[in-house]
Amino acid sequence: MHRILLDLIPFNQTHTAINQSETIIELLKEMTIGHKILGIMTDNASNMIAMGRILKDKINDKFNNQNLQHFCCGAHVLNIIVEEGIKLISKEISKAREFSIKL
């Protein structure tokens, strides 16, 4: 299995699920690989989740490819969990910082 970055594309449109999925479909057409694509990884933003659903349908329709899987980035999910955890203990962190300064 190979992992390849297909392209970096300037994206000057609004970042809606439809605009993003159409841009990806055009790239897949241009590279003639729509029938080979197995997965796409994004963050958990609502527009990206919606884009994954739209893209799955479009790839099935345009390239007869029913294999596309949409994955959410594990590092992004972990980052969100850590940020939320830090919010829960922010008072304790502040107290520990103040205490360490006094030492």
C-alpha atoms as an extended CHARMM CRD file, in Angstrom:
* protein
*
       103  EXT
         1         1  MET       CA              0.0000000000        0.0000000000        0.0000000000  PROA      1               0.0000000000
         2         2  HSD       CA              1.2770000000        3.4480000000       -0.8960000000  PROA      2               0.0000000000
         3         3  ARG       CA              0.4430000000        6.7620000000        0.6940000000  PROA      3               0.0000000000
         4         4  ILE       CA              0.8120000000        9.7100000000       -1.6340000000  PROA      4               0.0000000000
         5         5  LEU       CA              0.0840000000       13.4060000000       -1.3460000000  PROA      5               0.0000000000
         6         6  LEU       CA             -1.7100000000       14.1180000000       -4.6110000000  PROA      6               0.0000000000
         7         7  ASP       CA             -1.4560000000       17.8740000000       -4.7820000000  PROA      7               0.0000000000
         8         8  LEU       CA             -1.5140000000       21.1620000000       -2.9320000000  PROA      8               0.0000000000
         9         9  ILE       CA             -4.2000000000       23.3190000000       -4.4590000000  PROA      9               0.0000000000
        10        10  PRO       CA             -4.9140000000       26.9940000000       -3.7980000000  PROA      10              0.0000000000
        11        11  PHE       CA             -8.5000000000       27.0400000000       -2.5860000000  PROA      11              0.0000000000
        12        12  ASN       CA             -9.9900000000       30.5150000000       -2.8020000000  PROA      12              0.0000000000
        13        13  GLN       CA            -13.6310000000       29.4640000000       -2.5410000000  PROA      13              0.0000000000
        14        14  THR       CA            -15.6320000000       29.1250000000        0.6290000000  PROA      14              0.0000000000
        15        15  HSD       CA            -14.7590000000       25.8660000000        2.3370000000  PROA      15              0.0000000000
        16        16  THR       CA            -18.1310000000       24.2070000000        1.9360000000  PROA      16              0.0000000000
        17        17  ALA       CA            -18.4580000000       20.4590000000        1.6340000000  PROA      17              0.0000000000
        18        18  ILE       CA            -19.7120000000       20.7940000000       -1.9380000000  PROA      18              0.0000000000
        19        19  ASN       CA            -16.8820000000       23.0690000000       -3.0940000000  PROA      19              0.0000000000
        20        20  GLN       CA            -14.2530000000       20.8460000000       -1.5170000000  PROA      20              0.0000000000
        21        21  SER       CA            -15.6870000000       17.6260000000       -2.9220000000  PROA      21              0.0000000000
        22        22  GLU       CA            -15.9580000000       19.1110000000       -6.4260000000  PROA      22              0.0000000000
        23        23  THR       CA            -12.3240000000       20.2360000000       -6.2840000000  PROA      23              0.0000000000
        24        24  ILE       CA            -11.1860000000       16.7690000000       -5.2380000000  PROA      24              0.0000000000
        25        25  ILE       CA            -13.2820000000       15.1160000000       -7.9620000000  PROA      25              0.0000000000
        26        26  GLU       CA            -11.6720000000       17.3680000000      -10.5870000000  PROA      26              0.0000000000
        27        27  LEU       CA             -8.2180000000       16.4310000000       -9.3110000000  PROA      27              0.0000000000
        28        28  LEU       CA             -9.0650000000       12.7270000000       -9.4390000000  PROA      28              0.0000000000
        29        29  LYS       CA            -10.3710000000       13.1220000000      -13.0060000000  PROA      29              0.0000000000
        30        30  GLU       CA             -7.2490000000       15.0140000000      -14.0510000000  PROA      30              0.0000000000
        31        31  MET       CA             -4.9960000000       12.3250000000      -12.6020000000  PROA      31              0.0000000000
        32        32  THR       CA             -7.2640000000        9.4950000000      -13.8220000000  PROA      32              0.0000000000
        33        33  ILE       CA             -7.1820000000        7.7530000000      -10.4530000000  PROA      33              0.0000000000
        34        34  GLY       CA            -10.7820000000        8.0350000000       -9.2710000000  PROA      34              0.0000000000
        35        35  HSD       CA            -11.2650000000        4.2990000000       -9.6510000000  PROA      35              0.0000000000
        36        36  LYS       CA             -8.2040000000        3.6020000000       -7.4610000000  PROA      36              0.0000000000
        37        37  ILE       CA             -8.7440000000        5.8980000000       -4.4880000000  PROA      37              0.0000000000
        38        38  LEU       CA             -9.3760000000        4.0050000000       -1.2570000000  PROA      38              0.0000000000
        39        39  GLY       CA             -9.4090000000        6.6390000000        1.4580000000  PROA      39              0.0000000000
        40        40  ILE       CA             -9.3220000000       10.2650000000        2.4360000000  PROA      40              0.0000000000
        41        41  MET       CA             -8.2690000000       11.6920000000        5.7970000000  PROA      41              0.0000000000
        42        42  THR       CA             -9.5660000000       14.9740000000        7.1960000000  PROA      42              0.0000000000
        43        43  ASP       CA            -10.0860000000       16.7100000000       10.4900000000  PROA      43              0.0000000000
        44        44  ASN       CA            -13.4250000000       16.5400000000       12.3150000000  PROA      44              0.0000000000
        45        45  ALA       CA            -14.8780000000       19.8490000000       11.1480000000  PROA      45              0.0000000000
        46        46  SER       CA            -18.5270000000       19.5310000000       10.1540000000  PROA      46              0.0000000000
        47        47  ASN       CA            -17.8040000000       20.6510000000        6.5840000000  PROA      47              0.0000000000
        48        48  MET       CA            -15.1440000000       17.9430000000        6.2700000000  PROA      48              0.0000000000
        49        49  ILE       CA            -17.4510000000       15.2290000000        7.5920000000  PROA      49              0.0000000000
        50        50  ALA       CA            -20.1190000000       16.3380000000        5.1040000000  PROA      50              0.0000000000
        51        51  MET       CA            -17.5110000000       16.5150000000        2.3370000000  PROA      51              0.0000000000
        52        52  GLY       CA            -16.5220000000       12.9090000000        3.0730000000  PROA      52              0.0000000000
        53        53  ARG       CA            -20.1240000000       11.7650000000        2.6320000000  PROA      53              0.0000000000
        54        54  ILE       CA            -20.5800000000       13.7420000000       -0.5880000000  PROA      54              0.0000000000
        55        55  LEU       CA            -17.2370000000       12.5920000000       -1.9540000000  PROA      55              0.0000000000
        56        56  LYS       CA            -18.0440000000        8.9470000000       -1.2680000000  PROA      56              0.0000000000
        57        57  ASP       CA            -21.2570000000        9.2500000000       -3.3130000000  PROA      57              0.0000000000
        58        58  LYS       CA            -19.6010000000       11.2040000000       -6.1380000000  PROA      58              0.0000000000
        59        59  ILE       CA            -16.6870000000        8.7910000000       -6.4290000000  PROA      59              0.0000000000
        60        60  ASN       CA            -19.1230000000        5.9080000000       -6.5670000000  PROA      60              0.0000000000
        61        61  ASP       CA            -21.2030000000        7.6410000000       -9.2690000000  PROA      61              0.0000000000
        62        62  LYS       CA            -18.4000000000        9.0590000000      -11.4190000000  PROA      62              0.0000000000
        63        63  PHE       CA            -15.7710000000        6.3310000000      -11.1170000000  PROA      63              0.0000000000
        64        64  ASN       CA            -17.8250000000        3.2740000000      -10.1240000000  PROA      64              0.0000000000
        65        65  ASN       CA            -15.6750000000        3.0380000000       -7.0010000000  PROA      65              0.0000000000
        66        66  GLN       CA            -17.4630000000        1.8820000000       -3.8600000000  PROA      66              0.0000000000
        67        67  ASN       CA            -14.2730000000        1.4830000000       -1.8070000000  PROA      67              0.0000000000
        68        68  LEU       CA            -13.7000000000        5.0300000000       -0.5320000000  PROA      68              0.0000000000
        69        69  GLN       CA            -13.3700000000        5.3160000000        3.2300000000  PROA      69              0.0000000000
        70        70  HSD       CA            -13.3210000000        8.6280000000        5.0880000000  PROA      70              0.0000000000
        71        71  PHE       CA            -11.0160000000        8.7460000000        8.1060000000  PROA      71              0.0000000000
        72        72  CYS       CA            -10.6860000000       11.4260000000       10.7450000000  PROA      72              0.0000000000
        73        73  CYS       CA             -7.1070000000       12.2730000000       11.6370000000  PROA      73              0.0000000000
        74        74  GLY       CA             -6.1670000000       10.5530000000       14.8870000000  PROA      74              0.0000000000
        75        75  ALA       CA             -3.6470000000       13.2610000000       15.7840000000  PROA      75              0.0000000000
        76        76  HSD       CA             -6.3320000000       15.9090000000       15.4000000000  PROA      76              0.0000000000
        77        77  VAL       CA             -8.7500000000       13.9390000000       17.5730000000  PROA      77              0.0000000000
        78        78  LEU       CA             -6.0460000000       13.4420000000       20.2170000000  PROA      78              0.0000000000
        79        79  ASN       CA             -5.2280000000       17.1620000000       20.1410000000  PROA      79              0.0000000000
        80        80  ILE       CA             -8.8820000000       18.0410000000       20.7790000000  PROA      80              0.0000000000
        81        81  ILE       CA             -9.0200000000       15.5830000000       23.6930000000  PROA      81              0.0000000000
        82        82  VAL       CA             -5.8700000000       17.0450000000       25.2700000000  PROA      82              0.0000000000
        83        83  GLU       CA             -7.1180000000       20.6260000000       24.8360000000  PROA      83              0.0000000000
        84        84  GLU       CA            -10.4200000000       19.7520000000       26.5040000000  PROA      84              0.0000000000
        85        85  GLY       CA             -8.5750000000       17.9830000000       29.3220000000  PROA      85              0.0000000000
        86        86  ILE       CA             -6.3680000000       21.0140000000       29.8950000000  PROA      86              0.0000000000
        87        87  LYS       CA             -9.4740000000       23.2020000000       30.1360000000  PROA      87              0.0000000000
        88        88  LEU       CA            -10.7580000000       20.9500000000       32.9260000000  PROA      88              0.0000000000
        89        89  ILE       CA             -7.5980000000       21.3870000000       34.9950000000  PROA      89              0.0000000000
        90        90  SER       CA             -6.6150000000       24.9220000000       33.9820000000  PROA      90              0.0000000000
        91        91  LYS       CA             -7.0370000000       26.2740000000       37.5340000000  PROA      91              0.0000000000
        92        92  GLU       CA             -4.7250000000       23.6030000000       38.8970000000  PROA      92              0.0000000000
        93        93  ILE       CA             -2.1710000000       24.3360000000       36.1740000000  PROA      93              0.0000000000
        94        94  SER       CA             -2.2690000000       28.0490000000       37.0290000000  PROA      94              0.0000000000
        95        95  LYS       CA             -1.7860000000       27.3000000000       40.7300000000  PROA      95              0.0000000000
        96        96  ALA       CA              1.1520000000       25.0030000000       39.9690000000  PROA      96              0.0000000000
        97        97  ARG       CA              2.7580000000       27.7010000000       37.8100000000  PROA      97              0.0000000000
        98        98  GLU       CA              2.3160000000       30.3230000000       40.5230000000  PROA      98              0.0000000000
        99        99  PHE       CA              3.7710000000       27.9500000000       43.0990000000  PROA      99              0.0000000000
       100       100  SER       CA              6.7880000000       27.1140000000       40.9260000000  PROA      100             0.0000000000
       101       101  ILE       CA              7.5050000000       30.8280000000       40.3890000000  PROA      101             0.0000000000
       102       102  LYS       CA              7.6110000000       31.3590000000       44.1580000000  PROA      102             0.0000000000
       103       103  LEU       CA             10.1790000000       28.5950000000       44.5390000000  PROA      103             0.0000000000
